[in-house]
Structures are given as C-alpha cells and as structure tokens.
Amino acid sequence: LIMSNNELRTQIAHYLEELDDSFLKAVHSMLKTYVKEQEETIIGYDIDGKPITASEARKQYAKDLKKVKKGKFSTIDNVRKKSKKWLKPTK
C-alpha cells in the first residue's frame, strides 16, 4: 500500500510517541544528521567517494591559505625537480 505524506507523518508521530527515551534520542540524532546533510551543498567527492560539502571545502581552503601565508608551499620548480626523481628507475 502506498501512503500519502500526511498519512506517513501521522503514523511516524504515533510511532514516536511509543518510543523509549534511548531510541528516541537515536532517531533524533539520525534526523538531525539527515537534515544537516540536506542543507549542505555537495560540491564533490573525496577519493573514497565521501561527499565534500561547500562548508568543509571552505574550512580546508582557509587552512591552506594560512599555510601559504606562512610560506609553507611548493613552487612549480620544486615540484618539477621532485617529479624527475619519481621517474628515475631504481636499482
């Protein structure tokens, strides 16, 4: 049977009234996480397939900018020198 959204909300409200406190807290935590994820804009994914949100990216960019301002970065020339070593066969 397919239930309407109103019927689903009514049934969920009834179920919530019957829950014990510990399970109610678990449901609350799941809903809070879900709502937060829905509010966040996903701008990409990491190498493991985990979504990267805009707010996470902004935080990472701010950290990276601080490093650059402190002089903690590699120039393109340094990267080129290092990459030449990667291509040399080892004996």
N, CA, C and O atoms as a CHARMM CRD file, in Angstrom:
* protein
*
  364
    1    1 LEU  N      0.82400  -1.18300   0.00000 PROA 1      0.00000
    2    1 LEU  CA     0.00000   0.00000   0.00000 PROA 1      0.00000
    3    1 LEU  C      0.87300   1.25300   0.00000 PROA 1      0.00000
    4    1 LEU  O      1.88400   1.31700   0.69900 PROA 1      0.00000
    5    2 ILE  N      0.47900   2.22500  -0.77400 PROA 2      0.00000
    6    2 ILE  CA     1.18900   3.49200  -0.82300 PROA 2      0.00000
    7    2 ILE  C      0.45700   4.48900   0.06700 PROA 2      0.00000
    8    2 ILE  O     -0.74600   4.71000  -0.07100 PROA 2      0.00000
    9    3 MET  N      1.21800   5.08400   0.98400 PROA 3      0.00000
   10    3 MET  CA     0.62900   6.04100   1.92000 PROA 3      0.00000
   11    3 MET  C      0.94300   7.46000   1.45600 PROA 3      0.00000
   12    3 MET  O      1.99400   7.71600   0.86900 PROA 3      0.00000
   13    4 SER  N      0.03000   8.36100   1.72300 PROA 4      0.00000
   14    4 SER  CA     0.28200   9.76800   1.41400 PROA 4      0.00000
   15    4 SER  C      1.27800  10.33100   2.42800 PROA 4      0.00000
   16    4 SER  O      1.51000   9.72700   3.47500 PROA 4      0.00000
   17    5 ASN  N      1.85800  11.47200   2.12100 PROA 5      0.00000
   18    5 ASN  CA     2.78600  12.10300   3.05400 PROA 5      0.00000
   19    5 ASN  C      2.11800  12.40400   4.38400 PROA 5      0.00000
   20    5 ASN  O      2.73100  12.22900   5.43700 PROA 5      0.00000
   21    6 ASN  N      0.88700  12.84800   4.35300 PROA 6      0.00000
   22    6 ASN  CA     0.16300  13.13700   5.60000 PROA 6      0.00000
   23    6 ASN  C     -0.03400  11.87500   6.42700 PROA 6      0.00000
   24    6 ASN  O      0.12400  11.89200   7.64800 PROA 6      0.00000
   25    7 GLU  N     -0.38200  10.78000   5.75600 PROA 7      0.00000
   26    7 GLU  CA    -0.55600   9.51500   6.46700 PROA 7      0.00000
   27    7 GLU  C      0.77200   9.05000   7.06900 PROA 7      0.00000
   28    7 GLU  O      0.81200   8.55400   8.19500 PROA 7      0.00000
   29    8 LEU  N      1.86300   9.21600   6.30400 PROA 8      0.00000
   30    8 LEU  CA     3.18400   8.83900   6.80800 PROA 8      0.00000
   31    8 LEU  C      3.54700   9.66600   8.04300 PROA 8      0.00000
   32    8 LEU  O      4.01600   9.12400   9.04400 PROA 8      0.00000
   33    9 ARG  N      3.33000  10.97900   7.96600 PROA 9      0.00000
   34    9 ARG  CA     3.64200  11.85900   9.10000 PROA 9      0.00000
   35    9 ARG  C      2.82600  11.47900  10.33800 PROA 9      0.00000
   36    9 ARG  O      3.34500  11.46500  11.45400 PROA 9      0.00000
   37   10 THR  N      1.56000  11.17500  10.13000 PROA 10     0.00000
   38   10 THR  CA     0.69500  10.78400  11.25100 PROA 10     0.00000
   39   10 THR  C      1.18400   9.49300  11.87600 PROA 10     0.00000
   40   10 THR  O      1.25800   9.37600  13.10000 PROA 10     0.00000
   41   11 GLN  N      1.51800   8.52200  11.03500 PROA 11     0.00000
   42   11 GLN  CA     1.98600   7.24200  11.56300 PROA 11     0.00000
   43   11 GLN  C      3.33300   7.40300  12.26300 PROA 11     0.00000
   44   11 GLN  O      3.55600   6.80600  13.31700 PROA 11     0.00000
   45   12 ILE  N      4.22400   8.19700  11.69200 PROA 12     0.00000
   46   12 ILE  CA     5.52700   8.42300  12.33000 PROA 12     0.00000
   47   12 ILE  C      5.34000   9.11000  13.68100 PROA 12     0.00000
   48   12 ILE  O      5.99200   8.73900  14.65700 PROA 12     0.00000
   49   13 ALA  N      4.46300  10.10100  13.74700 PROA 13     0.00000
   50   13 ALA  CA     4.19000  10.78600  15.00800 PROA 13     0.00000
   51   13 ALA  C      3.69400   9.78800  16.05300 PROA 13     0.00000
   52   13 ALA  O      4.08500   9.85500  17.21900 PROA 13     0.00000
   53   14 HSD  N      2.83200   8.86400  15.62900 PROA 14     0.00000
   54   14 HSD  CA     2.32900   7.83200  16.54900 PROA 14     0.00000
   55   14 HSD  C      3.47800   6.94400  17.03100 PROA 14     0.00000
   56   14 HSD  O      3.58000   6.64900  18.22200 PROA 14     0.00000
   57   15 TYR  N      4.33800   6.52300  16.10900 PROA 15     0.00000
   58   15 TYR  CA     5.48100   5.68600  16.48800 PROA 15     0.00000
   59   15 TYR  C      6.39000   6.41300  17.47700 PROA 15     0.00000
   60   15 TYR  O      6.88100   5.81300  18.43300 PROA 15     0.00000
   61   16 LEU  N      6.61200   7.71500  17.24200 PROA 16     0.00000
   62   16 LEU  CA     7.48600   8.49500  18.11900 PROA 16     0.00000
   63   16 LEU  C      6.93400   8.55600  19.54400 PROA 16     0.00000
   64   16 LEU  O      7.69500   8.54600  20.51200 PROA 16     0.00000
   65   17 GLU  N      5.61200   8.62000  19.66400 PROA 17     0.00000
   66   17 GLU  CA     5.00000   8.65000  20.99500 PROA 17     0.00000
   67   17 GLU  C      5.25300   7.35200  21.75900 PROA 17     0.00000
   68   17 GLU  O      5.25900   7.34700  22.99000 PROA 17     0.00000
   69   18 GLU  N      5.46100   6.26000  21.03700 PROA 18     0.00000
   70   18 GLU  CA     5.61900   4.94600  21.66300 PROA 18     0.00000
   71   18 GLU  C      7.07400   4.59400  21.98200 PROA 18     0.00000
   72   18 GLU  O      7.32700   3.61200  22.68100 PROA 18     0.00000
   73   19 LEU  N      8.02700   5.37500  21.48500 PROA 19     0.00000
   74   19 LEU  CA     9.44100   5.03500  21.65200 PROA 19     0.00000
   75   19 LEU  C      9.92200   5.28600  23.07900 PROA 19     0.00000
   76   19 LEU  O      9.45500   6.19800  23.76000 PROA 19     0.00000
   77   20 ASP  N     10.88600   4.43800  23.51900 PROA 20     0.00000
   78   20 ASP  CA    11.53600   4.72500  24.79600 PROA 20     0.00000
   79   20 ASP  C     12.57100   5.83300  24.56700 PROA 20     0.00000
   80   20 ASP  O     12.93200   6.12500  23.42700 PROA 20     0.00000
   81   21 ASP  N     13.03400   6.43500  25.63800 PROA 21     0.00000
   82   21 ASP  CA    13.89400   7.61100  25.54400 PROA 21     0.00000
   83   21 ASP  C     15.18600   7.36300  24.77200 PROA 21     0.00000
   84   21 ASP  O     15.60300   8.20700  23.97900 PROA 21     0.00000
   85   22 SER  N     15.81900   6.22000  24.99400 PROA 22     0.00000
   86   22 SER  CA    17.11000   5.97400  24.33200 PROA 22     0.00000
   87   22 SER  C     16.93900   5.84000  22.82000 PROA 22     0.00000
   88   22 SER  O     17.75700   6.35300  22.05700 PROA 22     0.00000
   89   23 PHE  N     15.89100   5.15900  22.38800 PROA 23     0.00000
   90   23 PHE  CA    15.67600   5.02400  20.94600 PROA 23     0.00000
   91   23 PHE  C     15.22300   6.35400  20.34800 PROA 23     0.00000
   92   23 PHE  O     15.57300   6.67400  19.21200 PROA 23     0.00000
   93   24 LEU  N     14.45300   7.12500  21.10100 PROA 24     0.00000
   94   24 LEU  CA    14.02600   8.44400  20.64200 PROA 24     0.00000
   95   24 LEU  C     15.24200   9.33600  20.38600 PROA 24     0.00000
   96   24 LEU  O     15.27300  10.08400  19.40900 PROA 24     0.00000
   97   25 LYS  N     16.24700   9.25300  21.27100 PROA 25     0.00000
   98   25 LYS  CA    17.47500  10.02400  21.07800 PROA 25     0.00000
   99   25 LYS  C     18.20900   9.56800  19.81300 PROA 25     0.00000
  100   25 LYS  O     18.77100  10.39300  19.09300 PROA 25     0.00000
  101   26 ALA  N     18.20700   8.28100  19.54400 PROA 26     0.00000
  102   26 ALA  CA    18.85700   7.75800  18.33800 PROA 26     0.00000
  103   26 ALA  C     18.15400   8.26000  17.08200 PROA 26     0.00000
  104   26 ALA  O     18.80800   8.66200  16.12000 PROA 26     0.00000
  105   27 VAL  N     16.82600   8.23700  17.09100 PROA 27     0.00000
  106   27 VAL  CA    16.05000   8.73300  15.95300 PROA 27     0.00000
  107   27 VAL  C     16.32200  10.22200  15.75300 PROA 27     0.00000
  108   27 VAL  O     16.49100  10.67600  14.62200 PROA 27     0.00000
  109   28 HSD  N     16.36400  10.97400  16.83700 PROA 28     0.00000
  110   28 HSD  CA    16.64900  12.40700  16.76500 PROA 28     0.00000
  111   28 HSD  C     18.01000  12.65700  16.13500 PROA 28     0.00000
  112   28 HSD  O     18.15000  13.54000  15.28900 PROA 28     0.00000
  113   29 SER  N     19.00800  11.89100  16.53900 PROA 29     0.00000
  114   29 SER  CA    20.35400  12.04300  16.00400 PROA 29     0.00000
  115   29 SER  C     20.39000  11.75300  14.50300 PROA 29     0.00000
  116   29 SER  O     21.03300  12.47200  13.73800 PROA 29     0.00000
  117   30 MET  N     19.69400  10.69400  14.09200 PROA 30     0.00000
  118   30 MET  CA    19.64000  10.35000  12.66200 PROA 30     0.00000
  119   30 MET  C     18.96300  11.45500  11.86100 PROA 30     0.00000
  120   30 MET  O     19.44900  11.84900  10.80100 PROA 30     0.00000
  121   31 LEU  N     17.84500  11.95100  12.36800 PROA 31     0.00000
  122   31 LEU  CA    17.12800  13.01800  11.66900 PROA 31     0.00000
  123   31 LEU  C     17.95100  14.30200  11.59900 PROA 31     0.00000
  124   31 LEU  O     17.96200  14.98300  10.57400 PROA 31     0.00000
  125   32 LYS  N     18.63500  14.62500  12.68500 PROA 32     0.00000
  126   32 LYS  CA    19.46900  15.82800  12.71900 PROA 32     0.00000
  127   32 LYS  C     20.57900  15.72900  11.67100 PROA 32     0.00000
  128   32 LYS  O     20.84300  16.68400  10.94100 PROA 32     0.00000
  129   33 THR  N     21.21800  14.57400  11.60800 PROA 33     0.00000
  130   33 THR  CA    22.27800  14.35100  10.62000 PROA 33     0.00000
  131   33 THR  C     21.71800  14.44800   9.20300 PROA 33     0.00000
  132   33 THR  O     22.32200  15.07100   8.33100 PROA 33     0.00000
  133   34 TYR  N     20.57700  13.83600   8.98500 PROA 34     0.00000
  134   34 TYR  CA    19.95700  13.86600   7.65500 PROA 34     0.00000
  135   34 TYR  C     19.62100  15.29800   7.23300 PROA 34     0.00000
  136   34 TYR  O     19.91100  15.70400   6.10800 PROA 34     0.00000
  137   35 VAL  N     19.01600  16.04900   8.13000 PROA 35     0.00000
  138   35 VAL  CA    18.63300  17.42900   7.81800 PROA 35     0.00000
  139   35 VAL  C     19.87300  18.26900   7.52600 PROA 35     0.00000
  140   35 VAL  O     19.88200  19.06400   6.58600 PROA 35     0.00000
  141   36 LYS  N     20.92000  18.09100   8.33200 PROA 36     0.00000
  142   36 LYS  CA    22.16100  18.84100   8.11800 PROA 36     0.00000
  143   36 LYS  C     22.74300  18.51900   6.74300 PROA 36     0.00000
  144   36 LYS  O     23.17200  19.42000   6.02200 PROA 36     0.00000
  145   37 GLU  N     22.76000  17.24500   6.38200 PROA 37     0.00000
  146   37 GLU  CA    23.29100  16.84700   5.07800 PROA 37     0.00000
  147   37 GLU  C     22.46300  17.43400   3.94100 PROA 37     0.00000
  148   37 GLU  O     23.00600  17.78600   2.89400 PROA 37     0.00000
  149   38 GLN  N     21.16600  17.53800   4.14000 PROA 38     0.00000
  150   38 GLN  CA    20.30700  18.09800   3.10300 PROA 38     0.00000
  151   38 GLN  C     20.54900  19.59400   2.93500 PROA 38     0.00000
  152   38 GLN  O     20.39500  20.13600   1.84100 PROA 38     0.00000
  153   39 GLU  N     20.93000  20.25900   4.03100 PROA 39     0.00000
  154   39 GLU  CA    21.17600  21.69300   3.97700 PROA 39     0.00000
  155   39 GLU  C     22.52500  22.01400   3.34400 PROA 39     0.00000
  156   39 GLU  O     22.71200  23.10500   2.80400 PROA 39     0.00000
  157   40 GLU  N     23.46000  21.08200   3.40600 PROA 40     0.00000
  158   40 GLU  CA    24.79700  21.29000   2.87800 PROA 40     0.00000
  159   40 GLU  C     24.82700  21.00400   1.37900 PROA 40     0.00000
  160   40 GLU  O     24.25400  20.02100   0.91000 PROA 40     0.00000
  161   41 THR  N     25.49200  21.86200   0.64900 PROA 41     0.00000
  162   41 THR  CA    25.66200  21.65900  -0.78500 PROA 41     0.00000
  163   41 THR  C     26.87200  20.78000  -1.00900 PROA 41     0.00000
  164   41 THR  O     27.96900  21.10200  -0.55300 PROA 41     0.00000
  165   42 ILE  N     26.68500  19.67900  -1.70100 PROA 42     0.00000
  166   42 ILE  CA    27.79400  18.78400  -2.03200 PROA 42     0.00000
  167   42 ILE  C     28.44700  19.32600  -3.29700 PROA 42     0.00000
  168   42 ILE  O     27.79500  19.50400  -4.32600 PROA 42     0.00000
  169   43 ILE  N     29.76400  19.58500  -3.19600 PROA 43     0.00000
  170   43 ILE  CA    30.47300  20.14900  -4.34300 PROA 43     0.00000
  171   43 ILE  C     31.40300  19.14900  -5.01200 PROA 43     0.00000
  172   43 ILE  O     31.96800  19.42900  -6.06900 PROA 43     0.00000
  173   44 GLY  N     31.56100  17.97800  -4.39400 PROA 44     0.00000
  174   44 GLY  CA    32.43400  16.95500  -4.96300 PROA 44     0.00000
  175   44 GLY  C     32.52200  15.77200  -4.02700 PROA 44     0.00000
  176   44 GLY  O     31.77200  15.66400  -3.05600 PROA 44     0.00000
  177   45 TYR  N     33.45800  14.88100  -4.33800 PROA 45     0.00000
  178   45 TYR  CA    33.64800  13.67200  -3.54300 PROA 45     0.00000
  179   45 TYR  C     35.13800  13.42800  -3.35700 PROA 45     0.00000
  180   45 TYR  O     35.94400  13.75000  -4.23000 PROA 45     0.00000
  181   46 ASP  N     35.49800  12.85300  -2.20700 PROA 46     0.00000
  182   46 ASP  CA    36.90500  12.53200  -1.99500 PROA 46     0.00000
  183   46 ASP  C     37.23100  11.21500  -2.69200 PROA 46     0.00000
  184   46 ASP  O     36.37100  10.61700  -3.33800 PROA 46     0.00000
  185   47 ILE  N     38.46300  10.77600  -2.55900 PROA 47     0.00000
  186   47 ILE  CA    38.92700   9.58100  -3.27100 PROA 47     0.00000
  187   47 ILE  C     38.18100   8.31300  -2.85400 PROA 47     0.00000
  188   47 ILE  O     38.13500   7.33900  -3.60500 PROA 47     0.00000
  189   48 ASP  N     37.59700   8.33000  -1.65000 PROA 48     0.00000
  190   48 ASP  CA    36.84100   7.17400  -1.16300 PROA 48     0.00000
  191   48 ASP  C     35.35100   7.27900  -1.46100 PROA 48     0.00000
  192   48 ASP  O     34.57600   6.40800  -1.06600 PROA 48     0.00000
  193   49 GLY  N     34.94400   8.34100  -2.15800 PROA 49     0.00000
  194   49 GLY  CA    33.53900   8.50900  -2.50700 PROA 49     0.00000
  195   49 GLY  C     32.71600   9.25700  -1.47200 PROA 49     0.00000
  196   49 GLY  O     31.50200   9.38600  -1.62600 PROA 49     0.00000
  197   50 LYS  N     33.36600   9.76000  -0.40700 PROA 50     0.00000
  198   50 LYS  CA    32.65600  10.52600   0.62200 PROA 50     0.00000
  199   50 LYS  C     32.35200  11.91400   0.07900 PROA 50     0.00000
  200   50 LYS  O     33.23100  12.55600  -0.49700 PROA 50     0.00000
  201   51 PRO  N     31.12200  12.38700   0.25400 PROA 51     0.00000
  202   51 PRO  CA    30.78600  13.72000  -0.25100 PROA 51     0.00000
  203   51 PRO  C     31.57900  14.82100   0.44500 PROA 51     0.00000
  204   51 PRO  O     31.83400  14.75000   1.64800 PROA 51     0.00000
  205   52 ILE  N     31.96400  15.83100  -0.31400 PROA 52     0.00000
  206   52 ILE  CA    32.62800  17.01900   0.22500 PROA 52     0.00000
  207   52 ILE  C     31.63900  18.16800   0.10400 PROA 52     0.00000
  208   52 ILE  O     31.18400  18.49900  -0.99000 PROA 52     0.00000
  209   53 THR  N     31.31300  18.77000   1.24000 PROA 53     0.00000
  210   53 THR  CA    30.34700  19.86200   1.23900 PROA 53     0.00000
  211   53 THR  C     31.06600  21.19600   1.06900 PROA 53     0.00000
  212   53 THR  O     32.27500  21.30400   1.27500 PROA 53     0.00000
  213   54 ALA  N     30.29500  22.20100   0.68900 PROA 54     0.00000
  214   54 ALA  CA    30.85300  23.53700   0.49300 PROA 54     0.00000
  215   54 ALA  C     31.46800  24.05900   1.78600 PROA 54     0.00000
  216   54 ALA  O     32.53700  24.66700   1.75200 PROA 54     0.00000
  217   55 SER  N     30.81300  23.83500   2.92500 PROA 55     0.00000
  218   55 SER  CA    31.35900  24.34200   4.18600 PROA 55     0.00000
  219   55 SER  C     32.66400  23.63700   4.55200 PROA 55     0.00000
  220   55 SER  O     33.58200  24.27600   5.06600 PROA 55     0.00000
  221   56 GLU  N     32.76000  22.33400   4.29800 PROA 56     0.00000
  222   56 GLU  CA    34.01200  21.61200   4.55800 PROA 56     0.00000
  223   56 GLU  C     35.12200  22.14400   3.65900 PROA 56     0.00000
  224   56 GLU  O     36.25400  22.33000   4.10700 PROA 56     0.00000
  225   57 ALA  N     34.80000  22.38600   2.40200 PROA 57     0.00000
  226   57 ALA  CA    35.79400  22.89900   1.46100 PROA 57     0.00000
  227   57 ALA  C     36.27600  24.28500   1.88200 PROA 57     0.00000
  228   57 ALA  O     37.47000  24.57600   1.81200 PROA 57     0.00000
  229   58 ARG  N     35.35100  25.14100   2.31800 PROA 58     0.00000
  230   58 ARG  CA    35.74500  26.47800   2.77300 PROA 58     0.00000
  231   58 ARG  C     36.71200  26.39100   3.95300 PROA 58     0.00000
  232   58 ARG  O     37.68800  27.13900   4.02000 PROA 58     0.00000
  233   59 LYS  N     36.43500  25.47300   4.88300 PROA 59     0.00000
  234   59 LYS  CA    37.32600  25.29700   6.03400 PROA 59     0.00000
  235   59 LYS  C     38.71200  24.85200   5.57600 PROA 59     0.00000
  236   59 LYS  O     39.72400  25.36300   6.05400 PROA 59     0.00000
  237   60 GLN  N     38.75100  23.89900   4.64700 PROA 60     0.00000
  238   60 GLN  CA    40.04200  23.40100   4.15000 PROA 60     0.00000
  239   60 GLN  C     40.78600  24.49600   3.38800 PROA 60     0.00000
  240   60 GLN  O     42.00000  24.63400   3.53600 PROA 60     0.00000
  241   61 TYR  N     40.07700  25.26900   2.58100 PROA 61     0.00000
  242   61 TYR  CA    40.71200  26.36000   1.83500 PROA 61     0.00000
  243   61 TYR  C     41.29300  27.39300   2.79800 PROA 61     0.00000
  244   61 TYR  O     42.37600  27.92400   2.54900 PROA 61     0.00000
  245   62 ALA  N     40.59200  27.68500   3.89000 PROA 62     0.00000
  246   62 ALA  CA    41.08700  28.64300   4.87700 PROA 62     0.00000
  247   62 ALA  C     42.37300  28.12000   5.52400 PROA 62     0.00000
  248   62 ALA  O     43.31700  28.88400   5.72200 PROA 62     0.00000
  249   63 LYS  N     42.41700  26.82500   5.85400 PROA 63     0.00000
  250   63 LYS  CA    43.62700  26.22900   6.42200 PROA 63     0.00000
  251   63 LYS  C     44.78600  26.31400   5.42900 PROA 63     0.00000
  252   63 LYS  O     45.90700  26.67400   5.78900 PROA 63     0.00000
  253   64 ASP  N     44.49200  25.97400   4.16900 PROA 64     0.00000
  254   64 ASP  CA    45.52500  26.00900   3.13400 PROA 64     0.00000
  255   64 ASP  C     46.04000  27.42600   2.90900 PROA 64     0.00000
  256   64 ASP  O     47.24000  27.61700   2.70900 PROA 64     0.00000
  257   65 LEU  N     45.17500  28.40100   2.93900 PROA 65     0.00000
  258   65 LEU  CA    45.56900  29.79300   2.75500 PROA 65     0.00000
  259   65 LEU  C     46.50000  30.24200   3.87900 PROA 65     0.00000
  260   65 LEU  O     47.47100  30.95700   3.63400 PROA 65     0.00000
  261   66 LYS  N     46.20300  29.82300   5.11300 PROA 66     0.00000
  262   66 LYS  CA    47.07900  30.15600   6.23700 PROA 66     0.00000
  263   66 LYS  C     48.47800  29.58300   6.01700 PROA 66     0.00000
  264   66 LYS  O     49.47500  30.24800   6.29600 PROA 66     0.00000
  265   67 LYS  N     48.54900  28.34400   5.51400 PROA 67     0.00000
  266   67 LYS  CA    49.84700  27.71900   5.23400 PROA 67     0.00000
  267   67 LYS  C     50.60700  28.51300   4.17500 PROA 67     0.00000
  268   67 LYS  O     51.80400  28.75500   4.32500 PROA 67     0.00000
  269   68 VAL  N     49.93400  28.91100   3.12700 PROA 68     0.00000
  270   68 VAL  CA    50.57400  29.68200   2.06400 PROA 68     0.00000
  271   68 VAL  C     51.09900  31.00400   2.61400 PROA 68     0.00000
  272   68 VAL  O     52.21700  31.40900   2.29600 PROA 68     0.00000
  273   69 LYS  N     50.30200  31.67300   3.43200 PROA 69     0.00000
  274   69 LYS  CA    50.73000  32.94800   4.00900 PROA 69     0.00000
  275   69 LYS  C     51.94300  32.78300   4.92100 PROA 69     0.00000
  276   69 LYS  O     52.72400  33.71800   5.09700 PROA 69     0.00000
  277   70 LYS  N     52.10100  31.58800   5.50100 PROA 70     0.00000
  278   70 LYS  CA    53.26200  31.30900   6.34800 PROA 70     0.00000
  279   70 LYS  C     54.45000  30.80900   5.52300 PROA 70     0.00000
  280   70 LYS  O     55.51300  30.51600   6.07000 PROA 70     0.00000
  281   71 GLY  N     54.26400  30.71600   4.21200 PROA 71     0.00000
  282   71 GLY  CA    55.35400  30.26800   3.34100 PROA 71     0.00000
  283   71 GLY  C     55.47500  28.77200   3.21500 PROA 71     0.00000
  284   71 GLY  O     56.47700  28.27100   2.70500 PROA 71     0.00000
  285   72 LYS  N     54.47500  28.05000   3.66700 PROA 72     0.00000
  286   72 LYS  CA    54.50600  26.58500   3.60200 PROA 72     0.00000
  287   72 LYS  C     53.82000  26.11900   2.31700 PROA 72     0.00000
  288   72 LYS  O     52.64200  25.76200   2.31700 PROA 72     0.00000
  289   73 PHE  N     54.58300  26.13200   1.23000 PROA 73     0.00000
  290   73 PHE  CA    54.05700  25.68500  -0.05900 PROA 73     0.00000
  291   73 PHE  C     55.22400  25.27300  -0.94400 PROA 73     0.00000
  292   73 PHE  O     56.37900  25.55900  -0.62700 PROA 73     0.00000
  293   74 SER  N     54.93100  24.60600  -2.04300 PROA 74     0.00000
  294   74 SER  CA    55.94200  24.20700  -3.01800 PROA 74     0.00000
  295   74 SER  C     55.73500  25.00500  -4.28800 PROA 74     0.00000
  296   74 SER  O     54.60800  25.18800  -4.74900 PROA 74     0.00000
  297   75 THR  N     56.83700  25.47800  -4.84800 PROA 75     0.00000
  298   75 THR  CA    56.74400  26.17300  -6.13500 PROA 75     0.00000
  299   75 THR  C     56.66400  25.13600  -7.23600 PROA 75     0.00000
  300   75 THR  O     56.94000  23.95800  -7.00900 PROA 75     0.00000
  301   76 ILE  N     56.29100  25.56500  -8.41400 PROA 76     0.00000
  302   76 ILE  CA    56.21800  24.63700  -9.54500 PROA 76     0.00000
  303   76 ILE  C     57.60000  24.08400  -9.87300 PROA 76     0.00000
  304   76 ILE  O     57.72800  22.92900 -10.27900 PROA 76     0.00000
  305   77 ASP  N     58.63700  24.90800  -9.69800 PROA 77     0.00000
  306   77 ASP  CA    60.00100  24.42500  -9.94700 PROA 77     0.00000
  307   77 ASP  C     60.38500  23.31400  -8.98500 PROA 77     0.00000
  308   77 ASP  O     61.00700  22.33100  -9.38900 PROA 77     0.00000
  309   78 ASN  N     60.01700  23.46200  -7.70100 PROA 78     0.00000
  310   78 ASN  CA    60.30600  22.40600  -6.72100 PROA 78     0.00000
  311   78 ASN  C     59.56100  21.11700  -7.05900 PROA 78     0.00000
  312   78 ASN  O     60.11100  20.02300  -6.93500 PROA 78     0.00000
  313   79 VAL  N     58.32400  21.25300  -7.48100 PROA 79     0.00000
  314   79 VAL  CA    57.53400  20.06700  -7.84600 PROA 79     0.00000
  315   79 VAL  C     58.15000  19.38300  -9.05600 PROA 79     0.00000
  316   79 VAL  O     58.21500  18.15500  -9.11200 PROA 79     0.00000
  317   80 ARG  N     58.60300  20.17100 -10.02400 PROA 80     0.00000
  318   80 ARG  CA    59.23700  19.58200 -11.21600 PROA 80     0.00000
  319   80 ARG  C     60.50600  18.82400 -10.83200 PROA 80     0.00000
  320   80 ARG  O     60.73600  17.72100 -11.32700 PROA 80     0.00000
  321   81 LYS  N     61.33300  19.40000  -9.95700 PROA 81     0.00000
  322   81 LYS  CA    62.56400  18.73700  -9.51700 PROA 81     0.00000
  323   81 LYS  C     62.23400  17.42400  -8.81200 PROA 81     0.00000
  324   81 LYS  O     62.86500  16.39900  -9.06900 PROA 81     0.00000
  325   82 LYS  N     61.25200  17.45900  -7.92900 PROA 82     0.00000
  326   82 LYS  CA    60.86300  16.23700  -7.20300 PROA 82     0.00000
  327   82 LYS  C     60.30700  15.19000  -8.16300 PROA 82     0.00000
  328   82 LYS  O     60.58700  14.00000  -8.01700 PROA 82     0.00000
  329   83 SER  N     59.52200  15.62900  -9.14300 PROA 83     0.00000
  330   83 SER  CA    58.89000  14.66600 -10.05200 PROA 83     0.00000
  331   83 SER  C     59.91000  13.96900 -10.93600 PROA 83     0.00000
  332   83 SER  O     59.68300  12.83400 -11.35500 PROA 83     0.00000
  333   84 LYS  N     61.03800  14.62900 -11.23000 PROA 84     0.00000
  334   84 LYS  CA    62.09200  13.98000 -12.02500 PROA 84     0.00000
  335   84 LYS  C     62.63300  12.76900 -11.28300 PROA 84     0.00000
  336   84 LYS  O     62.98400  11.76300 -11.90100 PROA 84     0.00000
  337   85 LYS  N     62.70000  12.86200  -9.96400 PROA 85     0.00000
  338   85 LYS  CA    63.18700  11.74300  -9.15600 PROA 85     0.00000
  339   85 LYS  C     62.19700  10.58000  -9.17800 PROA 85     0.00000
  340   85 LYS  O     62.59300   9.41900  -9.07100 PROA 85     0.00000
  341   86 TRP  N     60.91100  10.89400  -9.31600 PROA 86     0.00000
  342   86 TRP  CA    59.88400   9.84500  -9.34600 PROA 86     0.00000
  343   86 TRP  C     60.02200   8.98300 -10.60100 PROA 86     0.00000
  344   86 TRP  O     59.72600   7.78800 -10.57800 PROA 86     0.00000
  345   87 LEU  N     60.46700   9.59400 -11.68400 PROA 87     0.00000
  346   87 LEU  CA    60.51500   8.89600 -12.96500 PROA 87     0.00000
  347   87 LEU  C     61.78800   8.08300 -13.15400 PROA 87     0.00000
  348   87 LEU  O     61.84600   7.25000 -14.05900 PROA 87     0.00000
  349   88 LYS  N     62.81500   8.29900 -12.32400 PROA 88     0.00000
  350   88 LYS  CA    64.07200   7.56900 -12.44900 PROA 88     0.00000
  351   88 LYS  C     63.87900   6.13600 -11.94200 PROA 88     0.00000
  352   88 LYS  O     63.32100   5.91300 -10.86700 PROA 88     0.00000
  353   89 PRO  N     64.35500   5.16500 -12.74100 PROA 89     0.00000
  354   89 PRO  CA    64.24300   3.77600 -12.26800 PROA 89     0.00000
  355   89 PRO  C     65.18600   3.52100 -11.09200 PROA 89     0.00000
  356   89 PRO  O     66.29200   4.05900 -11.02900 PROA 89     0.00000
  357   90 THR  N     64.72300   2.69600 -10.17700 PROA 90     0.00000
  358   90 THR  CA    65.55500   2.33300  -9.02700 PROA 90     0.00000
  359   90 THR  C     66.26900   1.04700  -9.31200 PROA 90     0.00000
  360   90 THR  O     65.77800   0.21000 -10.06900 PROA 90     0.00000
  361   91 LYS  N     67.43500   0.87900  -8.70900 PROA 91     0.00000
  362   91 LYS  CA    68.23700  -0.34200  -8.94500 PROA 91     0.00000
  363   91 LYS  C     68.13100  -1.29600  -7.80500 PROA 91     0.00000
  364   91 LYS  O     68.73800  -2.36700  -7.83800 PROA 91     0.00000
